[in-house]
Structures are given as structure tokens and as C-alpha cells.
Amino acid sequence: KSKFAVGTYKITAKLGDATVSKDVVVEAERVEEIKITSTQALLKPDSGKKTAIVYYDVYNQYAVSMRNSVSVTWTASSGTVKANKSTGRLEITKSDATEFTYGQKLYLVGVDAKSGKTAQAEVSIGLEQAIDTIEFVGFLNTKTDTPKEVKDLAQGLPANFQEETYVMLYTVKDQDGQVMDAANDNISSTSGAALTFTADNPMVLNGSKITDGNVYTIDGTEYSSAKMEPGMYADQGGEVNLMAISNKTGKQTKINFTVGEAARLKTFSISAPSKTVADGDSWVAIPFEATDVNGNSIKNYETIVRSTNSLSLQTGDSTEFWVQENNDGTAALYWSDSNNYRNHWDNDAGAMVDPSYTRSESFDGQDRRIFLSATVMNGEGSNFMLSVSDMRRPTTVSKVKLGNDDADALVAGGSATVDITSNDSVKYLDQYGEQLDGGKAWDFFTKSAANQLAGNRQYGVKASVNSNNHLGVEQAVKVYTGADKDITYNADLGVVESVLTDSVKYTVVEKNGATSDWDECGKALNASYSVVPMKRLSGVSLKAINKLRLITDMTPYENGSAIDAVSAGAISGDAEGALTIENGTEGMVAVVGNYGSKTLTVPQAYYAVSGGAFIIDASNKITGINPGEIKWNELYDANSAKNTRIDATKALTVTVYNSTTTQNDETLNGKAKTNVKVSDGRAVPTEICFVQNWGGKQTAGTVTPYKLAVANVDKGNNVKVSFGVTDGLYNSGDLAALVFDQYGDVMKMENGSLRNEGWEVEFAVSDIKENTDEFAHVPNSFSVSKNNSVDATITGAEIKDSFKLTATVDGTSVSATIPVTVNADGAAKVTNTWDGDKELRTEKLGYTR
């Protein structure tokens, strides 16, 4: 607070003959905002669900908390409110006999009578408040004076630290991330311990002897503490991973520190992977053991890569060998094969090039021997010969998906196609008994069909059906190849009474040259498929159909006001225009029925569509609406001033029979009906979500910075794309926003319906929480430029930082927010050809080496 009286002061600075003056206004501190910081109201323990807890804060005109000097009067929709200004804690206690229930809405109003500022909030009742995580603060020598500031606390323990001398200070947070009151019984409370501590290096730190310490106050803030007791060999020092486990929520917090001198890498020993390594493999995890100068086992990337005893890697045959930082701060060692054996981008060709399976080494039965070496400056490295076997190829069929139903059954007269090259249809094991990547199977069979495999080898899948052949395959025994890849099943229409079952044996086969015989080269998969008579199906129904986008003369307009210009009664007339459906898909009109626990698709020949509104083509795609079957007043509200657009609802009914030839009451199976919504509005954004790594809609995400920078547009070598907009699910590690229109269709970004219509997706970063544990190097470094724009960029992002990312379609209220955690930096990597970590640590982390 200012020591000056309120008013205007002239400040003058002189340097020699130069004089500069400026008027400075000193204002009285005032309340600018009262804010509820809780997102939920947790229940107070042992209150019998009668008391809920909410946290608040009060900010002045400079966004600085002034809670302690302001008396806010609080009222709640349920119960009385007791406020603690020092902690910002509100306790709302029921004043009647009822209890709070989970999910119940609680409304709070806070008023500062002096300033007139108010706060209103709605929060939901959550679970009972419990310690969820802890935040490491530092170590305190209880036999010395308590420092005045937290920054003066030690971040590690000294070598040979004494018994009953040191405590670790920490804060505790609840499930909502709110700081709870410090306590001296978190570990050994008689009513139930809230925390359990374990240590992974008991010879240095005896985790079994960790007990509660006192509550300590530093700079006005209270901290809980835990007593640290030495292990048998604490004098040797080393790295310790201390784990704090919440006994109520199960959440774990890892605290990494060293005891004694700063850990330095001494030895780095490579060993063989547990699984077979094959030609073309990438991201192969290589086991290693590392120790520091005192012989302690270390896993921390910081120690392994950034100590003065630096690590360097070497490998042979143009392969790649590297160590990188994991997202938990540990180190991982990987190897990837040369581009001579795997799909890669070729700068000269300007395209992807895939030499897989074209080299003789991929089939010669001889292991390649790749030299791997790790060198430790002033320490002991290791050399290792990595055995690399023949390239993985499909040798065993492990699973076959019979049609979209994937139920190992077909309705009589139904059909299914199995594409032997499709990862969606067939899964394979390789010659080493491991699941084969689907892309490799496609590439393998395609090159086999084109005679591009080394040695002119040819491969296929033999399908052998029993003699009954109710499945209607072309041949009882046939070899399918990349050129003739579809196994087509046509279930016998004559199966009308009992369910019949055929067996099919799938075997991968091979031969050398066009004239030799096919030989089996793996285990056979025996499958049993049922042919189900239509009369055995029950509960027939139509699959749900998304809202349809109809094109009419009014589609380009915001509403239907132009309809009235035709005539006074035009709104009651037939809708006019193309009347085509723009978002129809093949097979969208689909009937299914139940056979036991299986849901099977009913062939189209068994049913007839009634209700003449829709035009349905041979592929069961709705392509339009028949003229005269939809009125303007179904698409527009005639009672509104401007004929506001509304959804029309049209019935679609199918009558399902047990016969494809005789369809009458005697063969009736049932009727299926659904109501389909129709609108003639142009596509506009109505929903946005986040996707990542093929994971569908995400509730939490991650970003990977490059040299501490994160952006949603490529800004060159030092700022890589890590979030943006996509057109569908994808396998990238980047976090992306996906926009849907009112019809449930994805709106394309590049050259698509989003940008073409003038919409952009803007990004906003908020609720930034910088990591403060041992992995943080640059305090208060996280910053955002061009926030709330399409070019939002983050700099200074370090591992374990967190924030909220909001994506909004510009000019709309369509928005989504996701919590985001920062991964290990993409430059935290040392390869056999590039030391990205040196660039990162010297350019961004303040290292001098």
C-alpha cells in the first residue's frame, strides 16, 4: 500500500543538466472485483453433509487480492454462511433438517456495502472435501531460524543429514485445486490419515519413518510439514523420488530431489530389448541402467543429460539412436531404423518413399547387427550390438471382422465383404507373434500383388469354407491376394427355418514365383459364422438418422420472410426449390434386428419403405424430398414476425417381412418407424470440441512445446504447431479443435465450409499455472501473445505447466474449453547426430554449457 496521501505528485529526476518531470497520481485502494474461485462446493468432512465449502477472493483495481481488508456480506440459497477472510473460505451450513446432495445447485451472493461491488455464482455440490494433491515448497532445518521468504528454503537435503532435523514444507490442495488449511496430522490423524508418503531410495531417505511435523508460517502463509529421516546410507547421497498419495482420492504427487552433492552421470549401460527388433522398426525402446558419481541408480533426464558428465550416442547403418525426456521427467532411450527400410519423406523426390519389403535383407533370414554406443564424459559408457531381424510381415490371421455388424453372423440373403488388406477388416500377427501394424499389411499385400517384393515372393490369404457353403463364397477354397483382395460372403437366402453355421479357416500363404504352390506360413484362424433366418430376428428398428439438410429457394436466407412476398397464404403452400438432401450417405436408411445378443443388419429385400416424403436411392441414401411432401410452414414458424426457421419432422416407416418374395400379413415380422428432422438452413457452426491421438472428444489435452514455444500456426524452426483446427479424428499428438454444424457434420477448415463461409477459429489461453517443482527452470516464464486470435502463441512453456485452452468460432457463441498440461519439450532430446537439448538449455533454460 502506498505511504503517500491520495493526490497528484510531481516526480523529478536529474542527471547533470538534464531534468525530467512527470505527474504521478496516487489513488486510494478500492474493491474492483469479488470472485468465487471454486468450481464446485465440496462437503465439509464430518459435517453430516450439512456444510459445504466454497472459496472466494477480493481484488483491487490492480488485480491484487485485498480480501483481508474487506468485509463481504454473504448469503446463500441454502443455509447460513460463515466467512474466513484470511483463507477466503466460506462455510455454508444447512439451517434445516435436510442435507446437501451431490449435484445440487447452490447459489451465492456476496456484497461489499462500502464499494457496492457484488458477486453472484452458482456452484454444484460435490464430494466430501479431501486432500487430493500436495505442492512441494522446500526443506527447512528446524534447528535454525525459519526464513522470512519461501525462496530461501532449500530444494534438496544435505549429505548425511541428521535425524529429527529436517522437515519438508508443503501445501495441500483439494479436488477442486483449492489450497486447504495447513495441518499437523495429515499423515497420522486418529480419524484417518489423509496422506501416505513413500520413497524409492530407502537407503538414503527412510520413507517408513516419515511423520507429521509442525505447521510453519512463512511470510504470512501457513504450511504443513513432514519429517524427513535419513536412511542407512544417507551420507552417500543420491536421487530420491518421494511419492505423496492421497488416501481418499488416490491421486499421487511425485517429488524428485537429491541428497548431497548435485548428481552427476557416471555410468550408462545399454542392454537388449525384451522383444524382437525387425527391419523398419521405429521408436524401439532400448533398456538402460544409469548411475551417478556415487553409484546411485538414476532415471531423471535432468541428471542423465544435463550434468557436466555429458552423454553422447553413436549408431551404425544410418539408423537413429536418441535419449529424450518423458512427460514425468524421466529419461527414455529409443532406436529407429534407417530410411532404407521404412516409409519416409524424400526431399529429392518431394514425396513419401517406402522401400519396405523391396530389399533382400527383409527376407534373408539373417539378422543385421547394428552398433550402438553410449559415451559418458569423465565416466563409463557402453557398447552394444543390436540384432535386427527380417522385416515384420503378416503370417497369421488373428481376427476377421465380418461386415459392419462384426457379429460373426449374417441374415439369410445378407452379404459382407472382407478386404484382406484393410486394417478394419483383418488383424494379423507377424512372424514374431506380435500384432502387425495395419498399414504394413496393406503395403505388404499390395507390393506382393505388384511383384515388388524382394525375390519375387508372393503372399495371400487362403480362405477355406466347409462343404455346406451356406455363406455363398465364390470357391470353397481360394487364395486372395492384393490384386483379388475381397472375400465376399452372400448368405444363402434359402435358410428360412433353422440357424445354420459354417466354418471358415483363414491362413496366410506364400510361394516363390508364379508357378510354385502355395505354402502355409503361420497358424490358422478357425472362425464360425452363422446364417440366421429372417424369422429368427426380433425387435426390428431403424438406425438413427441425423438431421437432413434440404435445399430450397429459402436456403440462402436467414429466415422465411420472403415467402410472404409471394402471397398472403404462401406460407401454407408447398416448399419449392431443388428439394435435394445435401448430407445424405449410403446405407443411412438401415434396418437392424436382434438375434440373441447379436444385432444384425436386415437386407433391403426384406422390407419396404412407406411414407412418400423421402426419395431413397438404391444404396439406401436419402437424396431428396418428393415435391408436395413438405410445406413452408413445416420449415418456418408462420406465427413469428419474420417466419423464423424451424426443424420439420418427417416420419419414415419400413415394413419388415420374413420373406423376400411373399410379403403379406402372414410373413410380417414387424414395423420400424423413426422421425427424421429436416431443415433448409445453410450449414453454420453449432458445436466445437477438441480431439487428439484418435481419441474422440477429449476432456483434457496436452501440448508439446519446442524450445518452450507453442502455437497454432507454424512459425518456423523454433515455434511448432501444437494446437489448431482439424477436419476429423487424427493420430497427431497435436491438440485440435473440431467444428460441427447443426446437422452433426464436421465443418472442413482448409478449402472447406468453415473458411469458405468466412469463419475462423480463435484460441484463448487462461488459468495459467506454472510448474514449480524440480523440473521448472525459468520461473514466471509462461506468456501468451496474440491471445484470443487465430495466431495465439505461447512462449516459456515448461514441462508440467498447465492452462485452459478455449477455442471459439469467431463471431459466434460456439466455444469449448479444455484443461491442458504441457509435455516435455520437443527439443529435450539428444540423438547420434543432433544435440537438441544443448540448444534448448543454453538458449532458453539459462545453462552455460
N, C-alpha and C positions, 0 to 999 in steps of 0.2 A: 504494500500500500504506500502511496505517496506520502511524504512528510511535509509537502508543500500544501498551503491553503489553496482552496479552489480559486482559480483565476488565470490570467494570462501573464506569462513571464517572458522577458526578452533574454535570450541566451546569446552571449557574445564570445567569440573565440578569436584570439590574436596570435599571429606568428610574424614577428618582425613588424614591418609596417602594414602587413595585410590584416584586415579585420573583417570578420563575417558575423552577422547577427541574424537571429531568427526568433519569431514569436512562437512560444510553446503554450498550449492550453492544458491546464491541469483540471481534470474532471473528477467529480465525486464518483466513487464506485456505485454501480446500480445493478439491480437484477435485470438480466436480459432474457433468461430462459429458465423455466423449471421443467425438468425432463425425467420421465420414468425410464430408467435404463434396463429394467427387466423385460424379458420377452415372455415370461410366464411367472405365475405365482406359486412357488414351491411351498409345501406344507411344513410348518414348524414341527420338528421332532417332539414326540411325547406330548403333543397338544390334543391328541384325540381327534385330529382333523378339524379342529375348531379354529386354528390360527394359520393364516397364510402370510408369506413373507414376500415383499416387493422392495426393490431398491430404487432410489432416486438421486438426483443431483441438481444443484442450482448453479447457473453460470452467470458471470458478469458480462459486461459489454465486450470484454476481450476474450471470451470463451474460457475463462479461468473459473474453477469451482470456488464458490463463496458460500457453500452450504452451511458451514459452521456459524456464519454470522446472520443467517436469515431464518426467521420463524415462519414456516409454511403451515397453514391450517389444512388438514386432510380430512376428506370424507370418502366413504366407500359405500357401494351399493349393498354390501352385506357385512354388517358388523361395525365395530369401532376401530379406530386407527391410533396406534401408538408409534410415534416417530422418534428415531435416534439421529440427531443432526450429525454427530461425529462420524457415524458409519454410513449414513444415508439409508438406513434400514427402516422399513415400515412393517409393522406387525398388525394385520387386520384380524380381529378376533370376532367370531360369531357372537351375537348378543342374544340369540335364542337357542333353542334346543337342537337345532339342525347342525349338520356337519357339511363342510365343503366336500364337493365331489369332483372327481377327475374330469377335466374339460369344461367345468362350469365357468361361465364368464363373470369376471369381476371388474367393476367399473370404479375408477378412482378419479377424484378431483382434488387438486391442490391449489390453494390461493395464498398469495403473499399480499396481505392487506395494504402494506406500505407502498409497494410498487404497482399493485393492481395486476401483476402477472399471474397467470393461471396455467395449470397443466391438466389435461384430461387424457385418460388412457384406458384401454380395455385389454385385460390380460386373462389368460385361461389358467385355471387351477391345474397344477402339475403334480408330480410325485412328491414324496417327502424329501425335504432338503437333506442332502448328504454331501460329504466331501467327494468330489469327482476327480480332480487333478490337483497337483501341487506345482508351485513355481519356485525353482531354486533361487535363493537370494545370495548366500555366501556362507563362509565359515567364520566362526567367532571363537577367539581364545577367551574362555570365561575367566581366566586369571589375569586378564589385562582390562583396561578401560574399554567400555563399549564405544566404538567410533561414532562420530556425530552424523556421518553420512554413509549410506549403503555402499557407495562406490569404494569405500575404504575397506570393505570386507574382503578377506582372502577368497580366491576362487579355487583353491586346492589346499591340501593338507601338507604340512611339512614332513620331511623324512623323520621316521622314528618318533612320531607324535605321541604324547603321553596319554595315559589313561585319565579319564574323568577331567579332561581339559578342554576339549573342543566340542562345539555343537554346530550343527548345520541349521541355518535360519531359512525358513520357507514360508510362503503364503499358501493358503488353501482356497480352492475355488469350488463352487457347487456346480450342478448340472447345467446351469444357465450361464456359467462363466463368471459369476459374481464372486467377489472376494468375501470370504466368510470371516467371522471373528477369530482372532488367534486364540489358541487354547493350549493347555499343558497336559492334555490327556487324549490326544489324537491316537496314540499308539496303545495305551494301557487303560482306557476308560473302563470302569467297573460295569457300565451299562452297555458295553460293546465297543471294542476297538474299531476306529474308523479307518485306520491305515495299517498296512503291513509293509515293512522295509526288508529288502533282500539285497545282498551284494554278491557279485560274481567273482570276487577275488578275496575269499575269506582269510587267506594268509596275510593280506595287507589290511583289510578292514573287516572286522568281525561283525557281520550283519546280524548274527543271532543276539548280539548284545545291544542293539540299537534300542534306546528307550526315549521317553519324553523328556525334554528339557524345559526350562522356564520360558515364559513369554518375555520377549525383549522389545524395547521401544527404541527406534532409531528415527530421528527427525520427525517425531510425532506419529509414526506408524508402528503398530504392534505386529510382531512376527512370532509364529510358532517356531519351536526348535526341536531337534533330535540329537541326542548324544552320540558322538562318534567314538567308538572304541577300537584300539589297534588290534590287528591280528598278530600271529606268531612272528611273522617276518615283515612287520611294518617298517623296519629300518631299511629294508631293501627298496621300498617304494614301488611304484608301478601304476598302471591304469586301472581304474575301478569304474564299473557300471553299477550305479545304485538304482534299484527299482523301487518306486513307491506305488503300492497297489491299493486302490480304494476297495475296502471290504464290502461296500454297499453296491457300487456300480461296476466294479471290475476293471475300471479304467486304470491303465498303467502309465506312469511317468518315469522316463529314464533320465538319470543324471550322470553324466560322464565327467570324471576328473582324474587328476593324477596325484599321487602321493610322492613327495620327494622332488627330485630334480625333474626338469622338463624331459618327458620321454623322448628318446631318440631311437630311430630304427637301427637295429644291429644285424639281424639275420632275416632273410626272406627265402623260403624254401618252397619250390613248386612240386606238386605231385599229380598223379594221373586222375583224370575224371572218372567218375563211377560208371558212366555209360559209354557205349561205343561212340567214337567220333568218326564221321564219314566225310568223304569229299563233298564240298559245297556247303558244309555246315557253317552256321554263323552264331554268334553270341553263345559260344560254348563256355560254360563256367569252369574255370581251372582252379582246383583246390590249392590253397597255400597256407603256410604257417609263418607267422612273423613274430619276432621278439624285439624288445628294446635293448638298450645297452646293459640293462640289469638282468636280462634273460627272461623278462616277463612276457607272456603272450599278449599280443596287441592285435586289435581288429580295426581300430579307429583310423579312418582315412587321413585325418589331420596328422597323426603321428607317422603313418607309413609313407606318406607322400611329401609332407611339408616339413619334416625335420631336416636338420643340417646334414644328416647322413642320407643323401638323396638316393632315390631308386630310379634305375633306368632299365628298360626292357629291350630285348632283341629277339628276332624270329627269322625263319628262313622261308624260301619258296614264295616270296612276295605276299605272305599272309600278314594278318594284323593281330597284334598282341597288346593288350592295354589293361590298365587299372583305372577304375573310376569310383566316384563316391556314390554310395547308396543313399536313399532318402532318409535313412536313420543315422547317417553319419559314419557308417562302417565302410570298409573298402571291399570291392569286388574285382576279381581278375577274369578277363574274358579273352577268347581267341576266335577269330573268324578266318575262313579260308580265303584263298586268293580269288580275284575276279575271273581267273581262268576256269574256275569250277562253279561259279554261281551267277545268278542274274544280277546285272549291274548296269549303271548308266555309262555309256561310252561317249566321251566328249567328241571324238573324231567322227563317229557315226551320227551323233546327235540323236541317239535313240537308246532304248533299253536293249541290251545284248545278253543272250542267255546261252552259254556254251555247255550247259548241263547235259550230261549223258552222251555228248559227242566225242569225248576223249576216251582213248582206250584204257587209261588208268581207272576209269569209273567202273570197269567190268573185269579187270585182270586178276582179281583175287589176291593182289599183293598190296600190303599196307604201304602208304607213303610214310616217311619218317621226317617229321618237322622239328627242327631245332628251336627250343625255347630257352631263353636265358634271362635271368634277373641279376642285376649288379647293384650292390649297395656300397656307396662311397664310405670308406672307413668301416666297412662291415663285411658280412659274409652273404653272398648271393647263392644262386644255384643254377644248374643246367639240367635240362630235361628233354628227352626225345619223345615227342607226341606221335603216337601211332594213329594214322588216318586211313580208315578202311574204304572199301568201294562205296560209291555214291548210293544214297538211300533210294530204293525203288520199291514199288508195290509187289509184295509176294503173297500176301494173304488178305482176303476179303474179311473184314471184321464186322461190318454192318451194312445192310441194304435197306433203304427206305422205299417201301412200295407205295408210290404215289404220294399225294399231299396228305392223305389221311394218316399215313405211317402206322397202320393198324394191322399189318400182315393179313389183310383180308380185302376182298373186292365183292361188291354186289354183282350178282349174275348179270352179264351184259356190260359191266363196267370195264374200264381199261386203265392201265397205268404204264408209264414208261420209266425205265431205269437207265440213266445215262452213266456208263461205267467211268467216264472222265469227270463227272460232276461231284464235287465235294458234298453237295446237298443230297445226292442220291446214294453214294457209296463211300464208305470209310475203309481205309487199308492200313495194314501193318507192314512195315518194311522188313527186310531180311534179318534185322536185329531185334524184331519183336516189339518195336515201338510204333506209336501212331504216326502215320505219314501225313505231312502237310498236304492239304487238298490241292494246292497249286502245283505241287510236284507230280501228283498223279496225273493231272491234266497234261502237263508238259511232257511227261514220260510217254503216255499212250499216244499223244499227238505226234511226237517225234518218231515213235515206233511205226505208226501208220505211214509216215513220210519217208521211211527208210533212212532216218537221220541218226539212229543210234550207232554207237561205235560197233564195228564188227558185223553190221547188217543184222543185228539181233531184232527179233520181233516178239511182241508180247500182246496178250489179250486176256480176256476173262471168259472161261468156259462155264456156261450155264446148262446144267443137266436136269431135266424135268422128268418126273416119273411117268410111266406109260399111260396113265389116265389122261394127263394133259388137259384137265378142266380149265387150266389157265390160258389155253389157246395160244401158246407160243408158236412161232414160225417153225422151229425144229426142236425136237425133244432134246437134242444135244447140239450146241452150237458155240463156236468161239467168236466173241465180239471183240472188235479192235477199235483203235482210234478212228478208223475210217468207217466202221459199221458199229457205232457205239451204243445204240439204243436197244435195250431188251424190252420188247413190247408185250404186255400181258393183256389179253382180251378174255375176260371171264366168260365161261360157257353160259349162254342165255338159256340153255336147256335145263339148268339146275333150278328146279322150281319147288322142290319139297324139302329135302334134307340138305344140311350144310355139308359140303364135300371139301376135303383137304388134299392138296398136292404138296409134294416135297420138291424143293429145288436145291441143287448143290452148286455153289459158286466156287470156282478155283481159278487162280491166276496161272496162266500157262505161258511157255516160252518156246522159241525154236530158233535155230540158226539158219537163216536163208529161207527162201520161199518154198523150197521143195521138201524140207525136212518135216518130221512130225512134231506135233505139239506135245510138250512135256510139262507136267505139273511142277510148280516150283514153290509150294507152300502148303499150309494146312487148308482144308476145305471148310467152307461155311455151309452148314446144312440149315435151310430155312423151311418152315411150313407155312403155306398160305391157304386161307380158307376162301371158298366161293360160297357166298351167302345168298339164298333165295330171297327175293324181294319181300315175300310174305313173312319172313322172319324178322323184318325190321319193324320197329315201333317208334312212336314219338317223332314222326317226320316234322321237320321245321325248315324254314328258310334262314339262311345265313343273313346276318345283319348287313344292311346296305347303307353306306354313308349318304349324307345329303347330296343331292344331284344338282349340278349347275346347268340350268336351262338357258338357252339363248333366245331372247325375244327382242321385239323392237324397243323395249324399255331398258334393256340391259345396260346401255351406255349411260343411263341417267341415275341420279341419286334417289329418285322416288318416281311415283307414277302420276305426277301432276299433269303430265302431257296427255294422259288418257282422257281427261275431262274435256280437253280441247276438241276432241273428235265429235262428241255429242254428250248430252246430259246423261244418257244411260249406258255409255260405252264401258264403264267400269264393270257392268254386269255381263258384258259380252265375252266372246272367246278371245283368249290371248293370241296375239299374232306375232309373226316373225319366223325365224328358221325352225324354232322348236326342237333344236338338236341338243343332246346332252354332251357336254364337253369333257366330263371327268369319268365317263364310263370305262370299265375294264372288263376284259374277257373273264367269263366264269362268275361274274358278280351276282347273277341270279343262280343260286346254288341251293339244292335241297339235300339235307342230310337226315339220317335216321339212326336209331340206336340198335345195336346187336350186342346184348350183354353190356359190357363196359366199353365196347368199341363204338366210335362214331364214324359212320361210313357215308360217303358221297353217293347219292342216288343218281343213276344215269338219266339223262334227259328224256330218253324214250319212255320212261315210266310216268311222266307227269305232263299235264297240260296247264298252261298259264291262262287264267281268266281275269277279266277286268281289262278293258281295251285301252287304258290310258297310255301304256308304255309300248314303245317299239323295241323289240328284243331281237337281236340277230342270231345267227346260227351258233355263235360262240357264247351265247347267253349274256351278251353285253347289252345293256340298255343304251340305245343310241339316240332316242328321241321320244317325244310325246305326240300322239296322233292329233291332228287338227280337230278342234272342237271338244277335246277331252280335258282342257284346263281353262278356267275363266280368269279374267284380270282380277276379279275380287277374291280369288284364292291366293294370288300373289301379292296383292296390295290391300291395305286396310281402307275400305271405302268410307269408313266413319271418321277418318283422320283428315286434317285440313289439306294435306298435300299427297294423299294416298301413299302413306308410309309403306315401304316394302315389308312383307312378312313371309314366313315359310308356308308354302302349300303342303298339304299332306294327301298323298295318293295311295290307295290300297293296291297291294299286289298279292294275288291269291294263286296258289297252284293246287291242283287236284292230283293226288298221287295214287297210282294203281299198282297192283301186284303183277300186272301183265303189260307187255309192250304191244300186244296185238288186240286183246279183248279188254276194253276199258269201259266198264259199266259199274253199276252198284254192287254186283257180285264180286268184282275184283278190286273194289275200292279199298285202299289202305288208309287214307286219311287226307285231310286238307291242311295246308300250311299257308298262313297269311302273315304279312308284315305291312306296316305303314311306312312309306318312304317319303322323306321330306324333300321338297323341291323349291329352289329359289332361282330367280333370274338376275341376281346381283353379280357384278363383276367380282372376281376374287380380291379380297383385301386381307391384310394380316389380322388374325384374331388370337393367336397363341404363339408363344415363344418358349423354348426350353433349351437346356444345354445337353450336349452329347459328348462322349469321349470313349475311345477304345472299344467300339462296337457295343457299348454298354447300355444302349437305350437312354431314356431320360434319366439324367443324373441329379442327385440331391446334394452332391458335394463333388468338387473337382480339384485338379492340380494343374500347376503351370511349371514349366521348366525354363528358368532364365538362362541366358547366355551372357556371361560376364556381367551378371546382376541385372540385365535388362530383359524386359518382357513387353511384347507389343502385339497388336492385332493386324499389323501390316509389316511386310518385310522391309526393314530399313538398312539392310546391308549386313556386313560380317559381324558386327557387334550387337545387333538387335535382331533377334529371330522371331518369327511368328510363333506365338504360343496360345493365342486365342483369337477367334474370328467367327465367320459365318460359313456354314456348310449347307449342302443340298440334301443331306441324308446321313444315316449312320455310317461311320467310317472307322478305320483302325488306327488312325493317327493318335499319338499321345497328346496332341493339342486339344484344348478345350474349345468347343464351338457352339454357337447358337444356331438353333434350327427353328425356322418360322413356318407356321401353318396358317392356311386360310380358313374361312368359315365352313368350308366343305371337308376339312380334315386332310387336305392335300398339302404336301411340302411346297413352299414357295421357293423357287430357284433364285439364287443370288446372282451369279455371273451369267449374263445373257439370258436372264430369266424374268419371272413375273415380279420379283421384288424391285430390282434396279430399273427394269423397263418401265415400271409404273411410278418411278421417282422416289421409292422408299429406300432408306439406308438404315442400317442397324448401328446404333451408338452404344458405347460402353462407358460405364462409370465405375470407379473403384472407390470403396468406402470401408469404414470399420477396420482400418489397418491396424494389425497387431504384430509388431516386430518381435522376432525370436530373441530371447535374451540369454539363452543357455550357452554352453561352451562352444557351440558351432557358430555363434554370431561373432562377426569380426568388426563390422562398421556400425556402431550404434546410430540410431535415428537416421538411417541412410535411405529408407524407403520413401520414394517420392513419385508423384504422378504428374505427367504433363498432358495437356490437351484432354483433360478428363471430360466426360460427358460428350464425347465426339467419336467419330469413326476412326480417328487416329490416336486414341488413348494409348499412352505408353508409360510403362513402369520402369524406373531405374532404382538401383540399390536394393533389389530383392534378394534376400539370402535364404538359405535352406531353413525350413520350418516357420518362416514368416507366414502370416495369414491375412486375408482380407475378404471382403464381399465384392463380387463382380455382378453388376447389373447390366443386362442387355435390353435395349428399348428400341422399338421401331420408331424412327423419327416421325414426329407429327401425330403419333397415336398414343394411346394409353397401354398398348401391348408391351408388357415388360416381364422380365423374370430375373430373380436374384439367386445367386448360388454362393455358398462359402467355399473359399479356395485356399489351398495350402501350397506353399512354394516348395518344389522339389530341390534336390541337389542341382547345382549349376551344371549346365551342359558343357562348360569348359573345365570342370573339375575332373580332368582326365589326362592320363599320361600314356601315350602309345609308343610303339617302337619307332615311329617316325615324327611324332609331334608331342611337345610338352605344353598342352593347353593349360594345365594348372599353373605353370610358371607365368604365363601371360595373365591369367586371372588374378593370382595372388600379388604379383608385382604391380599390375595396373589398377586393381580395384580393392585389394584387401590390406594394403599398407605394408606388405613384406618388402624387404630389401634384397632378397635372394630368390 
